[in-house]
């Protein structure tokens, strides 16, 4: 018995040390990340945009992402005259925070600088309203919203069974109905956005001029030409070639290095 207790204490002590090391490492990593972002902000304020870009990119290479990080990086690229990369990171920021007014404003300004003005097929106003509703939250936002309503539903069920008065039972019953209704409303855009996240891929043209081919081959005939900053749909990939579709329905192949995935 004595040896068993001692062994358990040793295991607990090792586990505590291991947890402590992980916590300290995470704190140190977060501190280093914050310092790097602050350094990037200082470079940006000093109009040293290339250095700001390097500082922000180092944070991204460490596996960190965030709306403000992508937004600041996009601003730096825009100031440095790299339109395609600026639009790419505005789009990445918008993917995380669909309703961010600052991101939308700067992305709109950047898009006015693009050469290609593709006329998309007009959408019926109901579909425009629906797209606006889906963009209220990001995928994570809709997931958190659905989770909250699910917890409220479970709470209503628990309250119903433990209620001591008929009035409390009626309240919990109707609150449960409202919660399940809101859960369904939140689950629908969650599922749609999740499906889009998995199946729909978009990208931004990064080269100043890119020749789109009819087939994934350099010797293939030219289909059309696109320019830096244009947003396209990625349909397929064959080795170093990506099949794209424009908003007007045109399709073709470009090389992988000419496009940045959102």
KOLMIPA-556637 format. One line per field, with one value per residue: residue number from 1; x, y, z of N, C-alpha, C in turn; residue in one letter. Coordinates in steps of 0.2 Angstrom, whole numbers, m for minus. Last residue first. Layout:
BEGIN
num: [NUM:...]
n.X: [X:...]
n.Y: [Y:...]
n.Z: [Z:...]
ca.X: [X:...]
ca.Y: [Y:...]
ca.Z: [Z:...]
c.X: [X:...]
c.Y: [Y:...]
c.Z: [Z:...]
residuo: [A:...]
# end
This chain:
BEGIN
num: [262:261:260:259:258:257:256:255:254:253:252:251:250:249:248:247:246:245:244:243:242:241:240:239:238:237:236:235:234:233:232:231:230:229:228:227:226:225:224:223:222:221:220:219:218:217:216:215:214:213:212:211:210:209:208:207:206:205:204:203:202:201:200:199:198:197:196:195:194:193:192:191:190:189:188:187:186:185:184:183:182:181:180:179:178:177:176:175:174:173:172:171:170:169:168:167:166:165:164:163:162:161:160:159:158:157:156:155:154:153:152:151:150:149:148:147:146:145:144:143:142:141:140:139:138:137:136:135:134:133:132:131:130:129:128:127:126:125:124:123:122:121:120:119:118:117:116:115:114:113:112:111:110:109:108:107:106:105:104:103:102:101:100:99:98:97:96:95:94:93:92:91:90:89:88:87:86:85:84:83:82:81:80:79:78:77:76:75:74:73:72:71:70:69:68:67:66:65:64:63:62:61:60:59:58:57:56:55:54:53:52:51:50:49:48:47:46:45:44:43:42:41:40:39:38:37:36:35:34:33:32:31:30:29:28:27:26:25:24:23:22:21:20:19:18:17:16:15:14:13:12:11:10:9:8:7:6:5:4:3:2:1]
n.X: [m39:m24:m18:m10:1:6:m1:m8:m24:m38:m55:m71:m84:m94:m93:m84:m73:m65:m50:m39:m22:m6:3:m8:m23:m38:m53:m59:m60:m66:m58:m55:m40:m27:m21:m31:m32:m37:m41:m36:m23:m19:m5:7:6:m9:m23:m32:m34:m27:m24:m11:m10:m2:2:m3:m13:m30:m37:m50:m61:m70:m82:m82:m80:m87:m100:m103:m103:m114:m124:m124:m127:m139:m146:m144:m152:m164:m163:m162:m175:m182:m177:m181:m195:m197:m192:m201:m212:m208:m205:m218:m225:m217:m221:m234:m234:m219:m207:m196:m189:m193:m190:m176:m172:m177:m169:m156:m157:m159:m147:m138:m143:m139:m125:m123:m127:m116:m105:m107:m108:m94:m87:m91:m97:m113:m119:m120:m132:m139:m134:m139:m153:m153:m150:m161:m171:m167:m157:m142:m134:m118:m105:m93:m78:m65:m48:m40:m43:m47:m58:m53:m49:m62:m67:m57:m60:m74:m72:m64:m73:m84:m86:m94:m85:m71:m65:m66:m60:m47:m46:m48:m36:m28:m30:m28:m14:m10:m14:m6:6:10:12:m1:m6:2:m3:m17:m14:m9:m21:m29:m23:m24:m38:m42:m29:m18:m2:8:20:17:11:22:29:20:23:36:35:27:36:45:38:34:37:30:29:18:24:32:23:16:27:28:16:19:29:23:13:22:28:16:13:24:23:11:15:25:17:9:19:24:13:11:23:21:10:15:24:15:8:18:21:9:9:20:15:5:12:20:10:4]
n.Y: [158:155:164:160:157:145:136:142:140:136:140:148:160:165:177:174:161:147:137:124:124:115:106:93:100:104:114:126:141:157:173:190:199:203:204:197:186:181:165:154:148:130:122:121:120:113:110:120:133:145:162:172:186:199:200:187:183:181:172:159:147:133:123:112:117:129:125:117:128:135:126:124:137:140:130:132:143:138:128:136:142:131:128:140:139:127:131:141:133:125:135:140:128:126:137:135:123:121:116:108:99:97:110:112:103:110:121:117:113:125:131:123:127:140:139:132:142:151:144:142:155:158:150:155:172:180:186:179:174:187:189:179:183:194:188:181:191:197:187:193:193:186:199:206:210:219:219:228:235:245:242:233:242:247:235:232:243:239:227:230:239:230:214:202:191:187:177:182:194:190:185:197:203:195:197:211:210:203:211:223:230:242:244:246:233:226:233:229:215:215:220:209:198:203:205:191:178:165:156:149:155:161:173:179:182:191:202:205:207:219:228:228:234:247:258:268:268:260:248:246:245:233:224:224:219:206:202:203:193:182:181:179:166:159:160:154:141:138:138:127:116:116:112:99:94:95:87:74:73:72:60:51:52:48:34:29:31:21:10:9:6:m6]
n.Z: [m251:m260:m274:m289:m296:m293:m301:m317:m322:m333:m334:m337:m334:m326:m320:m310:m316:m310:m312:m308:m307:m307:m303:m301:m303:m295:m296:m293:m285:m291:m288:m288:m293:m291:m307:m320:m334:m351:m358:m365:m376:m378:m370:m365:m352:m345:m342:m354:m358:m346:m343:m338:m328:m321:m308:m297:m289:m288:m274:m272:m264:m263:m255:m246:m233:m232:m236:m225:m215:m220:m218:m204:m200:m205:m197:m183:m180:m181:m171:m160:m160:m157:m145:m137:m138:m131:m118:m115:m113:m102:m92:m90:m86:m74:m67:m65:m57:m47:m47:m59:m64:m77:m82:m80:m90:m102:m101:m103:m116:m122:m118:m126:m139:m139:m139:m151:m160:m157:m161:m175:m179:m177:m185:m197:m193:m195:m206:m218:m219:m222:m235:m242:m241:m248:m261:m262:m264:m275:m287:m294:m310:m313:m313:m322:m317:m321:m318:m311:m295:m286:m280:m270:m260:m256:m251:m240:m232:m228:m222:m211:m204:m201:m201:m203:m204:m199:m206:m219:m218:m218:m231:m238:m234:m240:m254:m255:m254:m265:m275:m273:m266:m261:m248:m244:m245:m236:m224:m225:m223:m209:m203:m206:m199:m186:m184:m185:m185:m182:m180:m184:m187:m199:m193:m187:m199:m205:m197:m201:m215:m215:m209:m219:m229:m223:m214:m208:m194:m193:m197:m186:m176:m180:m178:m164:m161:m165:m157:m144:m146:m147:m134:m127:m132:m128:m114:m112:m116:m107:m95:m98:m99:m86:m79:m84:m79:m65:m64:m68:m57:m47:m50:m49:m36:m30:m35:m28:m15:m15:m17:m6:4:0]
ca.X: [m42:m31:m18:m16:m2:9:m3:m3:m19:m32:m49:m67:m79:m95:m97:m91:m75:m71:m54:m44:m28:m12:4:m1:m19:m31:m50:m63:m56:m68:m60:m57:m47:m33:m20:m26:m35:m32:m42:m43:m25:m22:m12:7:9:m3:m18:m30:m39:m26:m28:m14:m10:m6:0:2:m8:m25:m36:m43:m60:m64:m81:m83:m77:m80:m96:m103:m99:m107:m123:m123:m121:m133:m146:m141:m144:m163:m164:m157:m169:m184:m177:m174:m192:m200:m189:m194:m212:m210:m199:m213:m227:m217:m214:m232:m237:m226:m211:m201:m188:m193:m197:m181:m170:m179:m177:m158:m156:m164:m153:m138:m143:m146:m129:m121:m131:m123:m106:m107:m114:m99:m86:m93:m92:m107:m119:m113:m127:m140:m132:m132:m151:m155:m145:m155:m171:m166:m164:m145:m138:m125:m108:m101:m82:m72:m54:m41:m42:m40:m59:m56:m44:m57:m70:m58:m54:m72:m76:m62:m66:m85:m81:m97:m89:m76:m65:m69:m67:m49:m45:m53:m43:m28:m30:m35:m18:m9:m16:m13:5:9:18:3:m9:3:4:m15:m17:m5:m15:m31:m24:m17:m33:m44:m34:m22:m7:2:20:21:7:17:32:21:16:34:39:25:29:47:41:29:42:30:35:17:18:35:27:13:24:34:18:13:30:29:11:18:32:20:8:23:29:12:10:27:23:6:15:29:16:6:22:27:9:10:27:20:4:15:26:12:4:20:21:3:7:23:14:0]
ca.Y: [162:152:163:161:163:150:136:139:144:133:139:143:157:158:177:176:168:149:142:126:125:119:113:95:94:105:107:120:136:150:167:184:196:205:204:202:189:184:172:155:153:137:123:122:126:112:111:114:129:140:156:169:178:197:206:190:186:181:178:162:153:136:129:111:111:129:129:114:122:138:129:118:133:143:130:126:144:143:126:131:146:135:123:138:145:128:126:143:138:122:131:144:131:121:137:141:123:124:114:114:100:91:108:116:102:103:122:120:108:120:134:123:120:139:142:129:136:153:146:137:152:162:149:148:167:177:189:182:170:183:194:179:176:195:193:177:186:201:189:189:196:185:193:207:205:221:216:229:229:246:247:230:238:251:238:228:243:246:228:226:241:236:219:209:193:191:176:175:194:193:180:191:206:195:190:208:214:200:205:223:223:242:242:252:238:225:234:236:217:213:224:216:198:201:211:196:183:168:160:145:151:155:168:177:177:184:199:204:202:212:226:226:228:242:253:267:271:267:251:247:250:239:225:227:226:210:202:207:199:183:183:185:172:160:163:161:144:138:143:133:118:118:119:104:94:98:94:77:73:77:67:52:53:54:39:30:34:28:12:9:12:0]
ca.Z: [m246:m258:m267:m286:m298:m289:m294:m312:m321:m329:m337:m334:m338:m328:m326:m308:m314:m313:m309:m313:m303:m311:m301:m300:m306:m295:m296:m295:m287:m288:m292:m284:m295:m286:m300:m318:m328:m346:m357:m364:m371:m380:m372:m372:m354:m349:m337:m351:m359:m352:m341:m344:m328:m327:m311:m303:m286:m292:m277:m272:m268:m262:m259:m253:m235:m230:m240:m231:m214:m220:m225:m209:m198:m208:m204:m186:m180:m185:m178:m162:m162:m163:m150:m138:m141:m138:m122:m116:m119:m108:m95:m92:m92:m79:m68:m69:m64:m48:m41:m57:m57:m73:m82:m76:m83:m100:m101:m96:m110:m122:m116:m118:m136:m139:m133:m144:m160:m157:m154:m170:m179:m173:m178:m196:m196:m191:m200:m217:m218:m216:m230:m241:m238:m241:m258:m262:m258:m269:m284:m289:m305:m314:m310:m321:m320:m318:m321:m318:m299:m290:m285:m276:m264:m259:m256:m246:m235:m231:m228:m217:m207:m206:m199:m202:m210:m196:m199:m218:m218:m212:m225:m238:m232:m233:m251:m256:m249:m258:m275:m272:m268:m268:m252:m244:m249:m243:m226:m225:m229:m215:m203:m208:m207:m189:m184:m190:m182:m186:m177:m184:m181:m199:m196:m183:m194:m208:m197:m194:m212:m218:m206:m212:m230:m224:m216:m215:m197:m192:m201:m193:m176:m179:m185:m169:m159:m168:m164:m146:m145:m153:m140:m126:m133:m135:m117:m110:m120:m114:m96:m97:m105:m92:m78:m85:m86:m68:m62:m72:m64:m47:m49:m56:m41:m29:m37:m35:m16:m14:m22:m12:4:0]
c.X: [m43:m33:m24:m15:m8:6:0:m3:m14:m27:m44:m61:m74:m89:m97:m95:m82:m72:m60:m49:m33:m18:m1:m1:m12:m28:m42:m60:m60:m63:m62:m60:m48:m40:m26:m26:m29:m35:m37:m44:m33:m24:m14:0:8:m1:m11:m24:m38:m33:m28:m18:m14:m5:m4:m2:m3:m19:m30:m43:m52:m63:m75:m81:m77:m76:m88:m99:m98:m102:m116:m121:m119:m127:m141:m141:m141:m155:m162:m157:m163:m177:m178:m173:m184:m196:m191:m190:m205:m210:m201:m207:m221:m219:m213:m225:m235:m228:m218:m206:m192:m192:m198:m188:m175:m178:m180:m166:m158:m163:m159:m144:m143:m148:m136:m125:m129:m128:m113:m108:m113:m106:m92:m92:m95:m103:m114:m113:m121:m135:m133:m130:m143:m152:m147:m150:m165:m166:m163:m152:m142:m129:m115:m103:m89:m77:m60:m47:m43:m39:m52:m57:m47:m52:m66:m61:m54:m66:m75:m66:m64:m78:m82:m93:m92:m80:m70:m69:m70:m57:m48:m52:m48:m34:m31:m36:m25:m13:m16:m16:m2:8:17:10:m4:0:5:m8:m16:m8:m10:m25:m25:m18:m27:m40:m36:m27:m11:m4:13:21:10:13:27:24:16:28:37:29:27:41:43:32:38:35:35:23:18:30:31:17:20:32:23:14:25:30:17:15:28:24:12:18:28:18:10:22:25:12:12:24:20:9:16:25:15:9:21:23:9:11:23:17:6:15:21:9:5:18:17:4]
c.Y: [157:156:161:160:165:157:143:140:140:138:137:142:153:155:170:176:169:157:144:131:127:119:117:102:96:99:109:114:129:145:161:179:190:202:207:201:193:187:175:162:153:141:130:122:127:119:109:115:122:136:152:162:176:189:204:196:190:185:178:169:155:142:132:117:111:123:129:118:118:133:131:121:128:140:134:127:138:144:131:129:142:139:126:133:143:133:126:137:140:127:127:140:136:124:131:140:129:124:117:112:106:93:102:113:106:101:115:120:110:115:129:126:120:131:141:132:132:147:148:138:145:158:152:147:160:173:187:186:173:178:191:184:176:188:194:182:182:196:192:192:191:189:192:200:206:216:218:226:231:240:248:235:235:248:243:231:238:246:234:226:237:239:225:214:200:194:181:174:187:193:183:186:201:199:190:201:212:204:202:216:222:235:241:250:244:230:232:237:225:215:222:220:205:202:209:202:188:173:164:150:148:151:161:172:175:179:192:200:200:206:219:224:225:235:247:263:271:271:258:250:251:245:231:228:229:217:206:208:204:190:185:187:178:165:164:164:152:142:143:139:125:120:121:111:99:99:98:85:77:78:73:59:55:57:46:34:35:33:19:12:14:6]
c.Z: [m240:m252:m264:m278:m294:m291:m290:m305:m317:m328:m331:m337:m334:m332:m329:m314:m312:m311:m313:m309:m308:m307:m305:m299:m306:m298:m296:m294:m287:m290:m288:m289:m291:m288:m296:m310:m325:m340:m352:m363:m371:m375:m374:m375:m361:m352:m341:m347:m355:m352:m347:m342:m334:m327:m318:m306:m291:m290:m282:m275:m267:m266:m258:m258:m243:m232:m238:m236:m221:m219:m225:m216:m203:m206:m207:m194:m184:m186:m183:m169:m163:m165:m157:m144:m142:m142:m129:m120:m120:m114:m101:m96:m95:m86:m74:m71:m68:m55:m42:m52:m55:m65:m77:m76:m79:m93:m99:m95:m104:m117:m116:m115:m129:m137:m133:m139:m153:m156:m153:m163:m175:m173:m174:m188:m195:m195:m195:m210:m216:m214:m223:m236:m237:m238:m250:m259:m257:m263:m277:m287:m301:m308:m312:m319:m318:m321:m317:m320:m306:m295:m289:m282:m270:m263:m260:m252:m241:m235:m232:m223:m212:m209:m204:m200:m209:m201:m196:m210:m217:m212:m218:m232:m232:m230:m244:m253:m249:m253:m268:m271:m267:m271:m259:m248:m250:m247:m233:m227:m230:m222:m208:m208:m209:m197:m187:m190:m187:m182:m183:m181:m179:m193:m197:m186:m189:m203:m200:m193:m205:m215:m208:m208:m223:m225:m217:m218:m205:m194:m200:m197:m183:m179:m185:m176:m163:m167:m168:m153:m147:m152:m146:m132:m132:m136:m124:m113:m118:m118:m103:m98:m104:m98:m84:m84:m88:m76:m65:m70:m69:m54:m50:m55:m47:m34:m36:m38:m24:m16:m21:m17:m2:0]
residuo: [X:X:X:X:X:X:X:X:X:X:X:X:X:X:X:X:X:X:X:X:X:X:X:X:X:X:X:X:X:X:X:X:X:X:X:X:X:X:X:X:X:X:X:X:X:X:X:X:X:X:X:X:X:X:X:X:X:X:X:X:X:X:X:X:X:X:X:X:X:X:X:X:X:X:X:X:X:X:X:X:X:X:X:X:X:X:X:X:X:X:X:X:X:X:X:X:X:X:X:X:X:X:X:X:X:X:X:X:X:X:X:X:X:X:X:X:X:X:X:X:X:X:X:X:X:X:X:X:X:X:X:X:X:X:X:X:X:X:X:X:X:X:X:X:X:X:X:X:X:X:X:X:X:X:X:X:X:X:X:X:X:X:X:X:X:X:X:X:X:X:X:X:X:X:X:X:X:X:X:X:X:X:X:X:X:X:X:X:X:X:X:X:X:X:X:X:X:X:X:X:X:X:X:X:X:X:X:X:X:X:X:X:X:X:X:X:X:X:X:X:X:X:X:X:X:X:X:X:X:X:X:X:X:X:X:X:X:X:X:X:X:X:X:X:X:X:X:X:X:X:X:X:X:X:X:X:X:X:X:X:X:X]
# end
